[in-house]
Structures are given as C-alpha cells and as structure tokens.
Amino acid sequence: MRLLPLKWNALLLIFIFLNSCNLLKNNNPLINNGEQILYTTSSGVYTFDLTTRNSDLLLERNNLFLPYRVKSNFNEKDVIFGEKTTSENSNENQFNFYYLNKNNKEFWKFKTFLIKQKEYHFNITITQFSNSGNINFINDTLVPCDTFNVEKKIVHCNEWSLVLKNNTITSKEVISRKGNIYLKENGKEELVIENENTKGQRIIGGYINPQLSNNQKKIIVQFNPNLISDLEGIYEFDIENKTQNHLLSGKNNLFPKYSKNDDKIMIARNKRLSEEDVWIYDVFVYNLLNKKEFKVAEEVTYFEWIK
C-alpha cells in the first residue's frame, strides 16, 4: 500500500478533525442553535438569544401597552403583540393585535376584536387591516357561551379564549384540576398525576401549571403542597413509563415551560408586586441535560419561548 506524503496526512487529519467538530456541534443538544426567548418588562418588549446571552429591545413600552396576561403569538421571524382597551361604564372590550417583523422592524395594527358581552353570547366584530392601514375585511358574528357547568350553574363567558388561541398543533393537552393532572386526547380525559393530599380530605395544594413536552411524551409541572415540605418544586413526568423526576426544590420555582427541543425549561422566581401593582418575576433557563441554569432577566411580566 502506497503511503501519502507527510503533508497530505497532516491535511487529512485536520479535515477529519474539523468535520468531527461540525458533527459534534450539529448533534450536541447542549449547543444552542439560535434559540430565543420573548419577554416583557415595564420598559419594553425584548428577545433573549441563548447563544449570545444578550437581550435585544423590540419595542419600548410607551409605544405599546402589553398586559402581562396577554399571550404573544409568533414564529421564527415575526412577533404579534396584543392590547386590551375597555370603555368606561361599558360592556364593550376591544382587543388590538399588532404585527412586528423582527428583521425590518415593520410594525402595524393588523386586527381588532370588538366584543360586546350579552347574557348568553358574545357579539364580535373582527376588523383586519393591511400594513398601509386599509381595511381588508370586517366580519360580525355571534358566539354562544358555555352557559352551564356540571353543577348546572351559569358559567361566565371567557372572552380571552376567543382571541388568544394556542397555535401549537397537538393531539394532546394537559390540564390541572383540584391539584391533579389530566391528559386530554380526542375528547377523553385520563388521570395521569394524582395529588396524594386530596384523597378523602379537603384539597391542600397540588400539581399546577402543567405543560406537555413538544414530543408529547413528558409533562413538566409545578407541585405546591401548601405545607412545609421537601417535595415542593418542579417535577417532570414520563407519560409512557409512568415515572417522575424531581428537578428543582422549593415553592419559589414557578411556571415551567419547555424549550423547542424539550432539553431545557424556563422558570420564573421571586414573584412580587411592582410599584405599578403588576406581578413581576426573575426568569431563568434550566438545562435538563447538564443540570445547570442561568438568569435571563429581572422584573419580567411575561415570558415565552420563540418556537
């Protein structure tokens, strides 16, 4: 067998090494591939890049009123923000939604929902605009309320559910009820996580704020026994294997949310009221693979992964 010259052998080794580094980078889940977080504070709306650990200001707060409970709806390039305005002494509420292109910073109001609440239905006027401000269409519709619950009592209409919809396409959903976690699929519910404190007695704490992983195989959830206990904190449950993993201890860990690849969670801590009487938090990212965490921002009113 004929051997290559020494310099060609050296070049070949360098080529193999560089290709190995590229394979490691592409397959190593600990390396962030442009993952971002959207969050709001009293000063504005920001994105946080996990690779650079830097925050970029998208909008100043005085340019847009964004209540912390209004969910944002976005994809890789664009962000949609909402605001709610209420007329004095009126049963009318208007939800305005704004479009922002993160690349060219183009920003305009693209849709409004004018909602008039009646006893058993909503009257909704939807207006959609172009980026030049022209009206594309107007649609009036009536939406009935779910007027009775299982106890045959009238349930108030929930206008938020009409305009704030989860765009994640999934066949499964997890909900918290009386401290237990249920998995909903195809109209059926299954009890998957039971709070032992609720057996035969008044409800004391339980599992809250559940979220289904993007691969629909696990559930991240917050456990609050409302008692002095070393069991409180954040848990991850494997739906298929019926196993659980206690990730973080302490009642101070709130609202866990999976990243796109399910290898990290975002959590809030240090819940407190701001001077404007708005709940604010410090937000952290916890890596499920290497068990390390870092702080994203302080005094946050709303946070979400950009997926």
JOKA-V610099 format. One record per residue. PSI is psi in whole degrees, 0 to 359 (* if undefined). OMEGA is omega in degrees with one decimal (999 if undefined). NEAR is the number of other ideal C-beta (glycine too) atoms within 8 Angstrom. Layout:
psi omega near
PSI OMEGA NEAR
PSI OMEGA NEAR
This chain:
psi omega near
131 -178.4 2
128 -179.5 3
145 175.5 5
152 174.4 7
156 -175.8 6
319 -177.7 6
327 178.1 6
324 175.0 8
319 179.7 10
317 178.5 8
322 178.4 8
319 179.0 9
320 178.8 8
319 179.5 8
316 179.2 8
319 -179.6 8
315 -179.2 8
321 177.8 8
325 176.8 8
321 177.8 8
319 179.0 8
319 177.9 8
319 179.1 8
318 -178.7 8
321 -177.0 8
337 -174.9 6
352 -178.5 6
114 -177.2 7
350 179.7 7
346 178.2 7
125 -176.8 6
135 179.2 6
71 176.6 5
23 178.9 6
140 -177.8 13
158 177.9 10
141 172.3 15
132 176.8 15
160 -179.9 15
148 173.1 13
185 178.1 12
341 -177.2 9
341 -179.1 5
191 179.8 10
130 -171.7 13
156 163.6 13
145 179.9 11
125 179.9 14
123 -176.6 12
336 179.8 10
313 -177.6 8
344 -174.9 5
34 179.4 7
149 175.3 6
139 176.2 9
135 178.7 8
123 176.1 8
313 -178.4 10
138 172.8 11
149 -174.4 8
327 -178.1 13
352 175.1 3
346 -176.2 5
129 175.2 10
117 -176.2 5
95 178.3 13
146 -175.9 7
336 -177.0 9
355 176.4 6
121 -178.7 12
145 174.4 9
155 -175.7 11
117 -170.2 7
165 171.1 8
202 -173.2 6
326 -171.7 4
332 -168.8 6
154 179.6 10
137 178.1 11
126 -179.8 12
157 179.8 13
158 173.0 14
153 176.8 12
131 176.5 10
138 -178.1 7
129 176.6 8
146 178.5 7
140 178.4 4
45 -177.9 3
152 175.1 6
16 179.4 4
134 172.4 9
143 177.4 11
130 175.1 11
122 177.6 11
136 178.6 11
137 -173.8 13
141 -179.2 13
135 177.3 13
122 172.0 13
119 -173.6 10
338 -176.6 9
309 -177.5 5
3 177.0 4
20 177.1 7
134 -169.4 8
127 175.5 8
159 174.4 9
121 -174.8 9
345 -179.4 11
144 172.8 10
145 172.5 11
112 173.4 12
115 -171.4 11
123 174.4 14
119 -176.5 9
126 173.5 8
188 -176.9 7
319 -174.7 3
12 178.6 6
168 172.1 10
141 167.3 13
117 -172.7 10
128 172.9 13
116 -178.8 9
126 177.6 12
128 179.4 10
138 -174.6 9
156 171.4 13
174 -179.8 8
348 175.8 8
359 178.0 4
357 178.5 6
149 179.6 6
123 177.8 8
315 176.3 6
160 175.1 6
135 -178.3 8
128 175.4 6
136 -179.4 7
157 173.9 7
133 179.6 7
119 179.5 8
153 173.9 7
159 165.7 10
96 -164.9 7
341 -177.4 7
142 172.6 7
192 -174.3 7
337 177.8 3
10 178.6 4
31 175.2 5
148 -177.9 6
132 178.0 5
133 179.7 9
145 177.6 5
143 179.3 9
96 -175.8 6
334 -179.8 10
322 -177.6 7
341 -179.0 7
333 -174.3 11
342 -179.3 11
96 -175.1 9
143 177.0 6
120 -177.2 4
0 178.9 5
122 179.8 6
111 -178.1 3
147 179.0 7
355 -177.1 5
158 178.9 9
144 177.0 8
139 -179.8 14
156 176.0 8
130 177.7 13
121 179.4 6
38 176.4 7
355 178.1 13
160 178.6 13
130 -179.4 14
143 174.7 12
121 179.8 13
131 178.8 11
126 178.4 9
40 177.2 4
0 -179.8 4
151 179.9 6
142 176.6 6
130 176.6 8
116 -177.0 8
333 178.4 10
118 -177.0 12
134 176.5 6
115 -176.6 12
336 -177.4 5
348 -176.1 11
355 -175.7 12
112 173.8 5
17 -179.4 2
176 179.5 7
146 -176.9 3
127 176.0 10
105 178.7 11
206 178.1 12
192 -178.5 15
128 -177.3 13
169 177.1 10
52 179.4 9
153 172.0 14
135 178.4 11
138 178.0 12
160 -177.5 11
332 175.2 10
3 174.6 6
24 -178.7 9
343 -175.9 7
164 177.6 11
130 172.5 15
136 -171.6 14
155 178.0 18
132 178.7 14
126 -179.2 13
100 -178.6 9
353 -176.2 11
24 176.5 5
163 174.8 6
112 -172.8 2
147 175.6 6
6 -179.5 4
345 -177.4 7
150 179.6 11
208 -177.3 13
131 179.3 14
151 170.6 13
128 -178.2 12
134 174.2 13
115 -174.3 11
319 -175.7 11
316 -175.8 5
354 179.4 5
39 179.3 5
162 -179.8 6
155 -179.7 8
121 179.0 8
106 -173.1 9
309 -174.2 11
136 180.0 9
152 174.5 7
139 179.8 7
349 -175.5 6
349 179.1 7
121 -170.6 13
155 168.0 11
59 179.3 8
140 -179.1 14
130 179.8 12
145 168.8 12
176 -176.0 12
320 -177.2 8
6 178.1 7
16 -179.3 11
357 178.3 9
159 170.1 12
152 173.0 13
136 -178.4 15
155 175.5 15
149 177.3 14
169 173.4 11
53 178.8 7
131 -178.4 9
164 178.4 7
136 176.0 6
178 177.2 10
338 178.2 3
11 -179.0 5
39 175.2 5
138 178.5 9
130 178.0 9
158 -175.6 12
163 164.4 15
135 -173.1 11
136 -178.8 16
155 169.6 12
129 179.2 14
123 -179.6 13
120 -176.7 11
343 -176.6 10
314 -178.9 7
3 175.3 5
29 178.5 6
158 -179.3 6
163 174.6 7
158 -177.9 7
138 177.4 8
308 -176.0 13
166 177.5 13
160 177.1 6
47 -178.2 10
137 178.1 15
334 179.2 13
143 179.9 12
148 -179.2 14
150 172.6 10
144 169.8 12
114 -173.9 11
* 999 6
